[in-house]
Amino acid sequence: MTRDDIRRMAKEAGLAEVKLSAGLEEMRTDMWQHFAELAAAAEREACAKVCESEGVTYDECMAGQMFAREIRARNQPPRGE
């Protein structure tokens, strides 16, 4: 998610209506980006838990575990950052 994505979504939600100085705008954008990252991580964790809880057969349970690991891996920063 880019800073432009965050700004667009905040504006769409009615949260970016107040004009601020450049420094305060940067700080607000940083806070919204952090909030968006936290919300996305919480949603990924909820999805991973669904994957883990689904499945009746052994193969379905193993697939659910694999999907849950892949979803949780998206919470990790890319290598090299």
C-alpha positions as CSV (number, residue, x, y, z in Angstrom):
1,M,0.0,0.0,0.0
2,T,1.5,3.3,-1.1
3,R,1.3,6.7,0.6
4,D,-1.0,7.8,-2.2
5,D,-3.3,4.8,-1.5
6,I,-3.4,5.8,2.1
7,R,-4.2,9.5,1.3
8,R,-6.9,8.4,-1.2
9,M,-8.6,6.1,1.2
10,A,-8.4,8.6,4.1
11,K,-10.0,11.2,1.8
12,E,-12.6,8.8,0.7
13,A,-13.4,8.1,4.3
14,G,-13.7,11.8,5.0
15,L,-10.5,11.8,7.2
16,A,-8.3,14.1,5.2
17,E,-10.5,17.2,5.0
18,V,-8.4,19.5,7.2
19,K,-5.5,21.3,5.5
20,L,-2.2,21.1,7.5
21,S,1.3,22.5,7.2
22,A,3.7,20.3,5.2
23,G,5.4,18.9,8.4
24,L,2.1,18.1,10.1
25,E,0.7,16.6,6.8
26,E,3.7,14.3,6.7
27,M,3.2,13.2,10.3
28,R,-0.5,12.6,9.7
29,T,0.2,10.5,6.6
30,D,2.8,8.5,8.7
31,M,0.1,7.8,11.3
32,W,-2.5,6.8,8.8
33,Q,0.0,4.5,7.1
34,H,0.8,2.9,10.4
35,F,-2.9,2.5,11.1
36,A,-3.5,1.0,7.7
37,E,-0.6,-1.5,8.2
38,L,-2.0,-2.5,11.6
39,A,-5.5,-3.0,10.2
40,A,-4.2,-5.0,7.3
41,A,-2.1,-7.2,9.6
42,A,-5.2,-7.9,11.8
43,E,-7.3,-8.8,8.8
44,R,-4.5,-11.2,7.5
45,E,-4.4,-12.8,11.0
46,A,-8.1,-13.3,11.0
47,C,-7.9,-14.9,7.5
48,A,-5.1,-17.2,8.7
49,K,-7.1,-18.4,11.6
50,V,-10.0,-19.2,9.3
51,C,-7.6,-21.2,7.1
52,E,-6.4,-23.1,10.2
53,S,-9.9,-23.9,11.4
54,E,-11.3,-25.2,8.1
55,G,-10.8,-28.6,6.7
56,V,-12.1,-32.0,7.6
57,T,-9.6,-34.3,6.0
58,Y,-5.9,-34.5,6.7
59,D,-5.1,-33.0,3.3
60,E,-7.5,-30.1,3.8
61,C,-6.0,-29.4,7.3
62,M,-2.5,-29.4,5.9
63,A,-3.6,-27.1,3.1
64,G,-5.2,-24.8,5.6
65,Q,-1.9,-24.7,7.6
66,M,0.1,-23.9,4.5
67,F,-2.3,-21.1,3.5
68,A,-2.2,-19.7,7.1
69,R,1.6,-19.6,7.0
70,E,1.6,-17.9,3.6
71,I,-0.9,-15.3,4.8
72,R,1.1,-14.6,8.0
73,A,4.3,-14.3,6.0
74,R,2.8,-11.2,4.3
75,N,3.0,-9.5,7.8
76,Q,6.8,-9.7,7.6
77,P,8.8,-6.8,6.0
78,P,10.4,-7.7,2.7
79,R,14.0,-8.9,3.0
80,G,16.5,-6.2,2.7
81,E,14.4,-3.5,4.4
